[in-house]
Amino acid sequence: MSSDILLDILPESYVHDFIIRLFQNFQKIIELYFKFIKT
């Protein structure tokens, strides 16, 4: 299944929301990762 088909099925707002949440989670993971390194 190509990403083009996936984007056609999913509403654009849903994809946008998903990307934002993914980015926010990624930031949290990075923060925890750096805290872990410093300790």
C-alpha distances in whole Angstrom, upper triangle without the diagonal:
4,7,8,7,7,11,12,12,13,17,18,21,18,16,20,21,19,19,23,23,21,23,26,25,25,28,30,28,30,33,33,33,36,38,37,38,41,43
4,5,6,7,9,10,11,13,16,16,19,18,15,18,20,18,17,21,22,20,22,25,24,24,27,29,28,29,32,33,32,35,37,37,37,40,42
4,5,5,6,9,10,10,13,13,16,14,11,14,16,14,14,18,19,17,18,22,21,21,24,26,25,26,29,30,30,32,35,35,35,38,40
4,5,5,6,9,10,12,12,16,15,12,15,17,16,16,19,21,19,21,24,24,24,26,29,28,29,32,33,33,35,38,38,38,41,43
4,5,5,6,9,12,13,16,15,13,16,18,17,17,21,21,20,22,25,25,25,28,30,30,31,34,35,34,37,39,39,40,43,45
4,5,5,6,10,11,13,12,10,13,15,13,14,17,18,17,19,22,22,22,25,27,26,28,31,31,31,34,36,36,37,40,42
4,5,5,7,7,11,10,7,11,13,12,12,16,17,16,18,21,21,21,24,26,26,27,30,31,31,34,36,36,37,40,42
4,6,7,8,12,11,10,13,16,15,16,19,20,20,22,24,25,25,28,30,30,31,34,35,35,37,39,40,41,44,45
4,7,9,12,10,10,14,15,14,16,19,19,19,22,24,24,25,28,29,29,31,34,34,35,37,39,40,41,43,45
4,6,8,7,7,10,11,11,13,15,16,16,19,21,21,22,25,26,26,28,30,31,32,34,36,37,38,41,42
4,5,5,7,9,10,11,13,15,16,17,19,20,21,23,25,26,27,29,31,32,33,35,37,38,39,41,43
4,5,5,6,9,10,11,12,14,15,17,18,20,21,23,25,26,27,29,31,31,33,35,36,37,39,41
4,5,5,6,9,10,11,12,14,15,17,18,20,21,23,24,26,27,29,30,32,33,35,36,38,40
4,5,5,6,9,10,11,12,14,15,16,18,20,21,22,24,26,27,28,30,32,33,35,36,38
4,5,5,6,9,10,10,12,14,15,16,18,20,21,22,24,26,27,29,30,31,33,35,36
4,5,5,6,9,10,11,12,14,15,17,19,20,21,23,25,26,27,29,30,32,33,35
4,5,5,6,9,10,11,12,14,15,17,18,20,21,23,24,26,27,29,30,32,34
4,5,5,6,9,10,11,12,14,15,16,18,20,21,22,24,26,27,29,30,32
4,5,5,6,9,10,10,12,14,15,16,18,20,21,23,24,26,27,29,31
4,5,5,6,9,10,11,13,14,15,17,19,20,21,23,24,26,27,29
4,5,5,6,8,10,11,12,14,15,17,18,20,21,23,24,26,27
4,5,5,6,9,10,10,12,14,15,16,18,20,21,23,25,26
4,5,5,6,9,10,11,12,14,15,17,18,20,21,23,25
4,5,5,6,9,10,11,13,14,16,17,19,20,21,23
4,5,5,6,9,10,11,12,14,15,16,18,20,21
4,5,5,6,9,10,10,12,14,15,17,19,20
4,5,5,6,9,10,11,12,14,15,17,19
4,5,5,6,8,10,11,12,14,16,17
4,5,5,6,9,10,10,12,14,16
4,5,5,6,9,10,11,12,14
4,5,5,6,9,10,11,13
4,6,5,6,9,10,11
4,5,5,6,9,10
4,5,5,6,9
4,5,5,6
4,6,5
4,6
4
